[in-house]
Amino acid sequence: MRLPHGETVTVRRPSSPSAMSPRGDPLPFTTHTVEGCGFAPRTATEDVDRRDTVITGLTLYAPAGADIRPTDRIVRVDGTVWEIAGEPGDWWTPLTGWHPGLEIAVTRVTG
């Protein structure tokens, strides 16, 4: 599913431990973009010592086949950086073959 008014995100992927610069320093990450993404608020409540704790984040909706891995970080157009929380969910139906895309839980990276 392509979102016609979706956002283009930048995917930051950590370099493999063997990737080195000409000076022998490890390369920090590689980047690529994914077009046509959407975001929705994500909240959850948890009973901790009889208090509700609200954990907030976003759900990223990406097109089918988007190259996004659990170890990647997502950079939005506004410059905020988001960490992927778990495996991307790949939606498809075996009845018709419809493959709308990926659903990915992300949390804000601070600091």
Contact map, one row per residue, 1 for C-alpha under 8 A:
111000000000000000000000000000000000000000000000000000000000001100000000000000000000000000000000001110000000000
111101000000000000000000000000000001100000000000000000000000001000000000000000000000000000000000000100000000000
111111000000000000000000000000000001110000000000000000000000000000000000000000000000000000000000000000000000000
011111000000000000000000000000000001000000000000000000000000000000000000000000000000000000000000000000000000000
001111100000000000000000000000000001000000000000000000000000000000000000000000000000000000000000000000000000000
011111110000000000000000000000000011110000000000000000000000000000000000000000000000000000000000000000000000000
000011111000000000000000000000000011110000000000000000000000000000000000000110000000000000000000000000000000000
000001111100000000000000000000001111100000000000000000000000000000000000000110000000000000000000000000000000000
000000111110000000000000000000001110100000000000000000000000000000000000011110000000000000000000000000000000000
000000011111000000000000000000111100000000000000000000000000000000000000011100000000000000000000000000000000000
000000001111100000000000000000111100000000000000000000000000000000010001111000000000000000000000000000000000000
000000000111110000000000000011110000000000000000000000000000000000000001111000000000000000000000000000000000000
000000000011111000000000000011100000000000000000000000000000000000000011100000000000000000000000000000000000000
000000000001111100000000000111000000000000000000000000000000000000000011000000000000000000000000000000000000000
000000000000111111100000011111000000000000000000000000000000000000000000000000000000000000000000000000000000000
000000000000011111100000000000000000000000000000000000000000000000000000000000000000000000000000000000000000000
000000000000001111110000010000000000000000000000000000000000000000000000000000000000000000000000000000000000000
000000000000001111110000010000000000000000000000000000000000000000000000000000000000000000000000000000000000000
000000000000001111111000011000000000000000000000000000000000000000000000000000000000000000000000000000000000000
000000000000000011111111111000000000000000000000000000000000000000000000000000000000000000000000000000000000000
000000000000000000111111111000000000000000000000000000000000000000000000000000000000000000000000000000000000000
000000000000000000011111100000000000000000000000000000000000000000000000000000000000000000000000000000000000000
000000000000000000011111100000000000000000000000000000000000000000000000000000000000000000000000000000000000000
000000000000000000011111110000000000000000000000000000000000000000000000000000000000000000000000000000000000000
000000000000000000011111111000000000000000000000000000000000000000000000000000000000000000000000000000000000000
000000000000001011111001111100000000000000000000000000000000000000000000000000000000000000000000000000000000000
000000000000001000111000111110000000000000000000000000000000000000000000000000000000000000000000000000000000000
000000000000011000000000011111000000000000000000000000000000000000000000000000000000000000000000000000000000000
000000000001111000000000001111100000000000000000000000000000000000000000000000000000000000000000000000000000000
000000000001111000000000000111110000000000000000000000000000000000000000000000000000000000000000000000000000000
000000000111100000000000000011111000000000000000000000000000000000000000000000000000000000000000000000000000000
000000000111000000000000000001111100000000000000000000000000000000000000000000000000000000000000000000000000000
000000011110000000000000000000111110000000000000000000000000000000000000000000000000000000000000000000000000000
000000011110000000000000000000011111100000000000000000000000010001100000000000000000000000000000000000000000000
000001111000000000000000000000001111100000000000000000000000001000000000000000000000000000000000000000000000000
011111110000000000000000000000000111110000000000000000000000011000000000000000000000000000000000000000000000000
011001111000000000000000000000000111111000000000000000000001111000000000000000000000000000000000000000000000000
001001100000000000000000000000000001111100000000000000000001110000000000000000000000000000000000000000000000000
000000000000000000000000000000000000111110000000000000000111100000000000000000000000000000000000000000000000000
000000000000000000000000000000000000011111000000000000000111000000000000000000000000000000000000000000000000000
000000000000000000000000000000000000001111100000000000011110000000000000000000000000000000000000000000000000000
000000000000000000000000000000000000000111110000000000011110000000000000000000000000000000000000000000001000000
000000000000000000000000000000000000000011111000000001111100000000000000000000000000000000000000000000000000000
000000000000000000000000000000000000000001111100000011110000000000000000000000000000000000000000000000000000000
000000000000000000000000000000000000000000111110000111100000000000000000000000000000000000000000000000000000000
000000000000000000000000000000000000000000011111001111000000000000000000000000000000000000000000000000000000000
000000000000000000000000000000000000000000001111111110000000000000000000000000000000000000000000000000000000000
000000000000000000000000000000000000000000000111111110000000000000000000000000000000000000000000000000000000000
000000000000000000000000000000000000000000000011111000000000000000000000000000000000000000000000000000000000000
000000000000000000000000000000000000000000000011111100000000000000000000000000000000000000000000000000000000000
000000000000000000000000000000000000000000000111111110000000000000000000000000000000000000000000000000000000000
000000000000000000000000000000000000000000001111011111000000000000000000000000000000000000000000000000000000000
000000000000000000000000000000000000000000011111001111100000000000000000000000000000000000000000000000000000000
000000000000000000000000000000000000000000111100000111110000000000000000000000000000000000000000000000000000000
000000000000000000000000000000000000000000111000000011111000000000000000000000000000000000000000000000000000000
000000000000000000000000000000000000000011110000000001111100000000000000000000000000000000000000000000000010000
000000000000000000000000000000000000000011100000000000111110000000000000000000000000000000000000000000001111000
000000000000000000000000000000000000001111100000000000011111000000000000000000000000000000000000000000001110000
000000000000000000000000000000000000001111000000000000001111100000000000000000000000000000000000000000111100000
000000000000000000000000000000000000111100000000000000000111110000000000000000000000000000000000000001111100000
000000000000000000000000000000000000111000000000000000000011111000000000000000000000000000000000000011110000000
000000000000000000000000000000000101110000000000000000000001111101000000000000000000000000000000000011110000000
110000000000000000000000000000000011100000000000000000000000111111000000000000000000000000000000000111000000000
100000000000000000000000000000000000000000000000000000000000011111000000000000000000000001000000001111000000000
000000000000000000000000000000000000000000000000000000000000001111100000000000000000000000000000000011000000000
000000000000000000000000000000000100000000000000000000000000011111110000000000000000000000000000000011000000000
000000000000000000000000000000000100000000000000000000000000000011111000000000000000000000000000000000000000000
000000000010000000000000000000000000000000000000000000000000000001111101000000000000000100000000000000000000000
000000000000000000000000000000000000000000000000000000000000000000111111000000000000001100000000000000000000000
000000000000000000000000000000000000000000000000000000000000000000011111000000000001111100000000000000000000000
000000000000110000000000000000000000000000000000000000000000000000001111100000000011000000000000000000000000000
000000000011110000000000000000000000000000000000000000000000000000011111110000000011000000000000000000000000000
000000000011100000000000000000000000000000000000000000000000000000000011111000001111000000000000000000000000000
000000001111000000000000000000000000000000000000000000000000000000000001111100001111000000000000000000000000000
000000001111000000000000000000000000000000000000000000000000000000000000111110111100000000000000000000000000000
000000111100000000000000000000000000000000000000000000000000000000000000011111111100000000000000000000000000000
000000111000000000000000000000000000000000000000000000000000000000000000001111110000000000000000000000000000000
000000000000000000000000000000000000000000000000000000000000000000000000000111110000000000000000000000000000000
000000000000000000000000000000000000000000000000000000000000000000000000001111111000000000000000000000000000000
000000000000000000000000000000000000000000000000000000000000000000000000001111111100000000000000000000000001100
000000000000000000000000000000000000000000000000000000000000000000000000111100111110000000000000000000000001110
000000000000000000000000000000000000000000000000000000000000000000000000111100011111000000000000000000000111100
000000000000000000000000000000000000000000000000000000000000000000000011110000001111100000000000000000000111100
000000000000000000000000000000000000000000000000000000000000000000000111110000000111111000000000000000011110000
000000000000000000000000000000000000000000000000000000000000000000000100000000000011111000000000000000011110000
000000000000000000000000000000000000000000000000000000000000000000000100000000000001111100000000000000011000000
000000000000000000000000000000000000000000000000000000000000000000001100000000000001111110000000000000010000000
000000000000000000000000000000000000000000000000000000000000000000011100000000000000011111000000000001111000000
000000000000000000000000000000000000000000000000000000000000000000000000000000000000001111100000000001110000000
000000000000000000000000000000000000000000000000000000000000000100000000000000000000000111110000000011100000000
000000000000000000000000000000000000000000000000000000000000000000000000000000000000000011111000001111100000000
000000000000000000000000000000000000000000000000000000000000000000000000000000000000000001111100111110000000000
000000000000000000000000000000000000000000000000000000000000000000000000000000000000000000111111111000000000000
000000000000000000000000000000000000000000000000000000000000000000000000000000000000000000011111110000000000000
000000000000000000000000000000000000000000000000000000000000000000000000000000000000000000001111100000000000000
000000000000000000000000000000000000000000000000000000000000000000000000000000000000000000001111110000000000000
000000000000000000000000000000000000000000000000000000000000000000000000000000000000000000011111111000000000000
000000000000000000000000000000000000000000000000000000000000000000000000000000000000000000011101111100000000000
100000000000000000000000000000000000000000000000000000000000000100000000000000000000000000111000111110000000000
110000000000000000000000000000000000000000000000000000000000001100000000000000000000000000110000011111000000000
100000000000000000000000000000000000000000000000000000000000111111000000000000000000000001110000001111100000000
000000000000000000000000000000000000000000000000000000000001111111000000000000000000000111100000000111110000000
000000000000000000000000000000000000000000000000000000000011110000000000000000000000000111100000000011111000000
000000000000000000000000000000000000000000000000000000000011110000000000000000000001111110000000000001111100000
000000000000000000000000000000000000000001000000000000001111000000000000000000000001110100000000000000111110000
000000000000000000000000000000000000000000000000000000001111000000000000000000000111100000000000000000011111000
000000000000000000000000000000000000000000000000000000011100000000000000000000000111100000000000000000001111100
000000000000000000000000000000000000000000000000000000001000000000000000000000011110000000000000000000000111110
000000000000000000000000000000000000000000000000000000000000000000000000000000011110000000000000000000000011111
000000000000000000000000000000000000000000000000000000000000000000000000000000001000000000000000000000000001111
000000000000000000000000000000000000000000000000000000000000000000000000000000000000000000000000000000000000111
